[in-house]
Amino acid sequence: MTRHRTLPAIALLMALLLPTSARATGYAIYEQGAAALGMAGAATASVDDASAVFFNPAAMTRLTGTNFYVGGTALAPVTSFAGRGPNPGYGVTEEMNKQVFFPPTVYVTQKLPLGFAAGAGLNTPYGLGVEWDPVTFSGRYITTKVTMETLNGSACLAWAPNDQFSFAAGADALYAKVLLKNRTLMVAPGGGGGQVDIAETKLSSDYTPGYGWNAAVHYTPVPRLRVGAFYRSKVVVHVDDARAEFTQIPTGDAYVDAVVAAGLPPDQGVKTVLRFPAIATAGVAFDPVPDWTVEADFVWYEWSLFKDLPIYFDETTSRNTTRIEDYKDSWQVRIGAEKRRGDFAYRFGYYFDRSPAPVQAVSPLLPDADRIGISGGLGWKFGAKKNWNLDGYALALFLDRRYGYTSNGESDTYADYHYAGDYKTFTGMLGVGLGYHF
């Protein structure tokens, strides 16, 4: 066997046998109500429509009759990458494929006798969508596509013992599914230092449920001042029926292709655990004059729950791995205001979101960073009884430039082959919501 074939063969077998880690983290989506998002999501104390099921269920007792709210948001992220040495090197620039996501929301609340109120909702509180060019992206061996889709069902019951206090509690059922694709590369036969793609790996799952609970309080000490707090528990989803599929990519070299075919693992089952953090919010709303409301919220995420991500293959156990993520708890500050004039409401807001990801977890899978959001919105009450409400908002989300590195899915500060560079992301959002009460 000649040398130029021997070395690629060894590298090929190592690439196929080394465990490749897939990561699909919880990416929080706070865009759950157009009226609230016009105020940058500062609504824990002042929410006054059926989206209270998400922002503060205890506020449901302050709503009259039956309330419906349906809506959604178009999210369009744009991410660029600039490489650093030694890999992929300075001067390498990439851009993530452009995508648009549409997380929907549906809520209903009902006022009941004796100070009670009930509510239910469907939303998508977490999601992730990353896609790079599978042929040209320099980090395609880490990932070419990652998606996480969630659907959360909430049911809650609230009670107001008097005009000042309201309390609520409820349950959540969170269904999550994941998809990850990446490629395996090897040094091109014949020398020259180039690389060729030899296989594609696809990990996917169906929707799998996890369960949690929530509790909230709302307090009105005086008519112009409201205070609210809400806690949503963590949810852990045990995915036992995921599937790994391995597809060979012909190189045109008969010998290399034969070695790939012999070493390619069979399609098989995969198990993993997805962890979604607990969330706690507290807010204060104040009406300085009757037609103005201002609110400030503090939001805390228990991202320290996401310490690692285990991947267990049913047959090729040599590929089993546990990726260390070591996320930290994070927080947000949200500030918003609303000006009411006749049938219209004008809204604006600002928020700061602290990233939970350490530098070794910032990668093409999820290039997370601290972010600043600036929003504006408009609400309109219409109908003969003014019982229809149409809300719209726009939000610009600016992520800081963030350095990160990864080593074929494993963080490694000292390796000379880690994938390092700077990520920069901007996300534009447009949302609409339609409410009705009777």
C-alpha positions in Angstrom: 0.0 0.0 0.0 1.5 3.4 -0.9 2.1 6.1 1.7 -0.4 8.5 0.2 -3.2 6.0 0.6 -2.1 4.7 4.1 -2.2 8.0 5.9 -5.6 9.1 4.6 -7.0 5.6 5.5 -5.8 6.0 9.1 -7.2 9.5 9.4 -10.4 8.3 7.9 -10.9 5.5 10.4 -10.1 7.8 13.3 -12.7 10.3 12.1 -15.3 7.7 11.8 -14.6 6.1 15.3 -14.1 9.3 17.3 -17.3 10.4 19.0 -18.9 13.5 17.4 -20.9 15.5 19.8 -24.2 17.1 18.9 -25.5 20.0 20.8 -29.1 21.4 20.8 -29.5 23.9 23.6 -32.6 25.7 24.9 -32.9 29.1 23.1 -35.4 31.1 25.0 -38.2 32.8 22.9 -39.8 35.5 25.0 -41.8 36.9 22.0 -45.2 35.6 23.2 -47.5 38.6 23.0 -47.5 41.6 20.6 -48.8 44.1 23.1 -46.2 43.1 25.7 -43.4 43.0 23.1 -44.1 46.6 22.0 -42.9 47.3 25.6 -39.9 45.0 25.1 -41.7 42.3 27.1 -42.0 44.3 30.3 -45.5 43.0 31.2 -45.3 40.9 34.4 -47.2 43.5 36.3 -49.2 45.3 33.6 -50.4 42.6 31.2 -54.1 43.1 30.5 -54.9 40.5 27.8 -55.0 36.7 27.5 -51.2 36.5 27.1 -51.2 36.8 30.9 -51.1 33.0 30.7 -47.5 33.4 29.7 -46.4 36.7 31.4 -48.3 36.4 34.7 -51.3 34.0 35.2 -52.2 35.8 38.4 -53.3 38.8 36.4 -56.1 36.7 34.8 -58.4 37.7 37.7 -58.2 41.3 36.6 -59.7 40.4 33.2 -63.4 40.4 32.7 -65.5 37.7 30.8 -63.8 35.6 28.2 -60.6 36.6 26.5 -58.9 35.2 23.4 -55.5 36.2 22.0 -53.8 34.7 18.9 -50.7 35.9 17.2 -47.1 35.3 16.1 -43.8 36.7 15.3 -41.5 36.6 12.3 -37.8 36.3 13.5 -35.1 36.8 10.9 -31.5 36.3 12.2 -28.4 37.3 10.3 -25.1 35.8 11.5 -21.6 36.3 10.2 -18.3 34.5 11.2 -14.7 35.7 11.0 -12.1 33.0 11.6 -9.0 33.2 13.8 -5.8 31.2 13.8 -4.8 28.5 13.7 -8.1 27.1 12.4 -9.9 28.1 10.2 -7.5 31.0 10.1 -7.6 34.8 9.8 -9.3 36.0 6.6 -11.9 33.2 6.5 -15.3 34.8 6.5 -18.7 33.0 6.5 -22.3 33.9 6.6 -25.1 31.7 8.0 -27.9 30.9 5.6 -30.8 33.3 6.0 -33.9 31.9 7.6 -37.2 33.2 8.9 -39.0 31.6 11.9 -42.7 32.0 12.9 -43.3 31.0 16.5 -47.1 31.1 17.1 -49.1 31.9 20.3 -52.7 31.1 21.3 -54.3 32.0 24.7 -57.7 32.0 26.3 -58.8 33.1 29.7 -62.2 32.9 31.5 -63.4 34.8 34.6 -65.1 32.5 37.1 -67.3 33.1 40.2 -65.9 33.7 43.7 -62.8 35.5 42.4 -61.4 32.7 40.3 -60.1 32.7 36.7 -58.8 30.0 34.4 -56.5 30.1 31.4 -54.8 27.9 28.9 -52.3 28.5 26.1 -50.1 27.1 23.4 -46.7 28.7 22.6 -43.1 28.0 21.6 -41.0 29.2 24.6 -37.7 27.7 23.2 -36.4 27.2 19.7 -33.1 27.1 17.7 -32.5 27.3 14.0 -28.9 27.3 12.6 -28.0 26.5 9.0 -24.6 26.8 7.3 -23.8 25.9 3.7 -23.2 22.1 3.8 -20.7 22.2 0.9 -18.5 25.3 1.5 -18.8 26.1 5.2 -15.3 25.6 6.9 -16.9 24.3 10.1 -19.3 21.8 8.5 -17.6 19.0 10.4 -19.1 20.7 13.5 -22.5 21.3 12.1 -24.4 22.3 8.9 -27.8 22.5 10.4 -29.4 22.5 13.9 -33.0 22.9 14.7 -34.9 22.6 17.9 -38.7 23.0 17.9 -40.8 23.1 21.0 -44.6 23.3 21.7 -45.7 24.1 25.2 -49.2 23.7 26.6 -50.0 25.6 29.8 -53.1 25.4 32.0 -53.5 27.6 35.1 -56.0 28.6 37.7 -56.0 32.0 39.5 -57.7 33.3 42.6 -58.2 36.8 44.0 -59.2 36.8 47.6 -59.6 40.6 47.5 -59.0 43.6 45.2 -55.3 43.8 46.0 -53.9 40.2 45.7 -54.2 37.5 43.1 -52.4 34.1 43.1 -52.1 31.5 40.4 -50.7 28.1 39.8 -50.6 25.7 36.9 -48.9 23.0 34.9 -46.8 22.9 31.7 -46.3 20.1 29.1 -43.3 20.9 26.9 -42.8 18.8 23.7 -39.4 19.1 22.0 -37.8 17.7 18.9 -34.3 18.2 17.5 -32.4 17.8 14.3 -28.6 18.0 13.8 -26.6 17.5 10.6 -22.8 17.6 10.2 -20.2 16.1 7.9 -17.1 14.0 8.4 -14.0 15.2 6.5 -10.6 13.7 5.7 -7.3 14.8 4.1 -7.7 14.5 0.3 -5.8 11.6 -1.2 -2.6 12.5 -3.1 -1.5 15.3 -0.7 -1.9 19.0 -1.1 -3.4 19.6 2.3 -7.0 19.8 1.0 -10.0 18.0 2.6 -12.9 16.0 1.1 -16.3 15.2 2.6 -16.7 11.5 3.2 -20.0 11.2 5.2 -23.0 13.1 6.5 -24.5 12.4 9.9 -28.1 13.2 10.7 -29.5 13.0 14.3 -33.2 13.6 14.6 -36.1 12.9 17.0 -39.8 13.2 17.1 -41.7 15.4 19.7 -40.9 14.1 23.2 -42.7 15.5 26.3 -41.4 16.9 29.5 -43.4 18.4 32.4 -43.2 21.3 34.7 -45.3 23.7 36.9 -45.7 27.4 37.4 -46.9 29.8 40.1 -47.5 33.6 40.1 -48.7 36.5 42.2 -50.1 39.9 41.4 -50.4 42.8 43.9 -52.1 46.2 43.5 -51.3 48.2 46.6 -52.9 51.4 45.1 -54.7 51.8 41.8 -51.7 53.4 40.0 -49.2 50.8 41.1 -49.0 47.1 40.3 -46.4 44.5 41.2 -46.1 41.0 39.7 -43.9 37.9 40.0 -44.0 34.6 38.1 -42.0 31.4 38.3 -41.9 28.6 35.7 -40.1 25.4 36.7 -37.4 23.7 34.8 -38.4 20.9 32.3 -36.2 17.9 31.5 -36.9 16.0 28.4 -35.5 12.4 28.1 -35.2 11.6 24.4 -35.1 7.8 24.1 -36.2 7.4 20.4 -33.9 9.7 18.4 -32.4 8.3 15.3 -28.8 8.6 13.8 -28.4 8.2 10.1 -25.0 8.0 8.4 -24.8 8.6 4.6 -21.6 8.1 2.6 -20.4 10.9 0.3 -18.4 9.4 -2.6 -15.0 11.0 -3.1 -14.2 9.4 -6.5 -11.3 7.4 -5.1 -12.3 3.8 -5.2 -10.0 2.8 -2.4 -11.0 5.6 0.0 -14.7 5.0 -0.8 -14.3 1.3 0.1 -12.6 2.1 3.4 -15.4 4.6 4.2 -18.1 2.0 3.4 -16.4 -0.5 5.6 -16.1 1.8 8.6 -19.4 3.7 8.4 -21.6 3.0 11.4 -25.0 1.6 10.8 -28.1 3.7 11.2 -29.3 3.3 14.8 -31.1 4.7 17.8 -29.7 7.5 19.9 -30.6 8.7 23.4 -30.0 12.1 25.0 -31.4 14.5 27.6 -32.6 18.1 26.9 -32.8 20.5 29.8 -34.9 23.7 29.8 -34.2 26.2 32.6 -36.5 27.5 35.3 -37.5 31.1 34.7 -38.4 33.7 37.4 -39.7 37.2 36.6 -40.5 40.2 38.8 -42.0 43.5 37.6 -43.3 46.8 38.8 -45.7 48.9 36.7 -46.7 52.5 37.5 -49.2 54.9 35.9 -47.7 58.4 36.4 -50.8 59.9 34.8 -54.0 58.0 33.7 -53.0 57.6 30.1 -49.4 56.4 30.7 -47.9 53.2 32.0 -44.3 52.4 32.6 -42.9 49.1 33.7 -39.5 47.6 34.6 -39.0 43.8 34.8 -36.1 41.6 35.9 -36.0 38.1 34.4 -33.7 35.3 35.7 -32.9 32.0 33.8 -31.5 28.9 35.5 -29.2 28.1 32.6 -26.7 26.5 35.1 -29.0 23.5 34.6 -27.3 23.0 31.3 -24.0 21.5 32.4 -23.6 18.9 29.7 -25.3 17.1 26.9 -24.9 13.3 26.8 -25.2 11.4 23.5 -25.7 7.6 23.7 -25.7 5.4 20.6 -27.6 2.1 20.7 -25.0 0.1 18.7 -21.8 2.0 18.1 -21.1 2.8 21.7 -17.6 4.0 20.8 -19.3 7.2 19.6 -20.9 7.8 23.0 -19.9 11.2 24.5 -20.9 13.8 27.0 -20.2 17.3 25.9 -19.4 19.7 28.7 -21.3 23.0 28.3 -21.0 24.6 31.8 -23.6 27.3 31.1 -24.1 30.0 33.8 -27.4 31.4 35.2 -28.3 34.5 33.2 -30.6 37.5 33.6 -32.5 40.2 31.6 -33.6 43.7 32.4 -36.7 44.9 30.4 -38.1 48.4 30.5 -41.2 49.6 28.6 -43.8 52.3 28.4 -47.3 52.7 26.9 -49.1 55.9 26.0 -52.9 55.6 25.4 -54.8 58.1 23.3 -58.4 57.3 22.3 -58.6 53.9 20.7 -54.9 53.7 20.2 -51.9 52.7 22.3 -48.3 53.6 21.5 -45.6 51.5 23.0 -41.8 51.4 23.1 -39.2 49.5 25.2 -35.6 48.4 25.7 -34.0 45.3 27.2 -30.6 43.9 28.0 -30.0 40.1 28.0 -26.9 38.5 29.5 -25.6 35.5 27.7 -25.3 32.2 29.7 -22.7 30.6 27.3 -19.0 30.4 28.2 -16.5 31.0 25.5 -15.9 27.3 24.8 -19.7 26.9 24.1 -19.8 29.7 21.5 -19.7 27.8 18.2 -21.5 27.4 14.9 -24.1 25.3 16.7 -25.2 28.3 18.8 -23.2 31.6 18.5 -24.7 33.2 21.6 -23.7 36.6 23.0 -25.0 39.4 25.2 -27.8 41.3 23.4 -29.7 44.6 23.4 -33.3 44.8 22.2 -35.1 48.0 21.1 -38.9 47.8 20.4 -41.8 49.9 19.3 -45.5 48.9 19.0 -49.0 50.1 18.2 -52.3 48.9 19.6 -55.8 49.6 18.3 -59.2 48.9 19.9 -62.0 48.5 17.4 -65.5 47.1 17.0 -68.9 48.4 18.1 -68.2 47.5 21.7 -64.4 48.1 21.4 -63.9 44.4 22.3 -61.4 43.7 19.5 -57.8 44.5 19.9 -55.1 44.5 17.2 -51.5 44.9 18.3 -48.3 45.0 16.3 -44.7 45.5 17.2 -41.2 45.6 15.7 -38.0 44.7 17.6 -34.4 45.1 16.7 -32.0 42.7 18.5 -28.3 43.5 18.5 -25.9 40.8 19.7 -22.4 41.7 20.7 -19.5 40.4 18.7 -18.4 37.2 20.5 -15.3 35.1 20.3 -15.7 31.4 20.7 -13.8 28.2 20.0 -14.6 24.5 19.7 -12.6 21.4 18.7 -14.7 19.1 16.5 -17.5 19.5 19.0 -15.2 19.2 22.0 -13.8 22.3 23.7 -10.0 22.3 23.9 -8.0 25.4 24.8 -4.6 23.9 23.9 -5.3 21.9 20.7 -3.8 23.4 17.6 -6.9 22.3 15.6 -9.7 24.0 17.5 -12.2 26.0 15.4 -11.9 29.6 16.6 -13.4 32.9 15.5 -15.8 35.8 16.1 -19.5 35.7 15.6 -21.8 38.7 15.0 -25.6 38.5 14.9 -28.5 40.8 14.3 -32.2 39.7 14.5 -35.1 41.6 13.2 -38.6 40.8 14.5 -42.1 41.7 13.4 -45.1 40.5 15.4 -48.9 40.8 15.4 -51.6 39.8 17.8 -55.4 39.8 17.7 -57.5 39.8 20.9 -61.2 39.5 21.5 -63.2 39.6 24.8 -66.8 39.3 25.6 
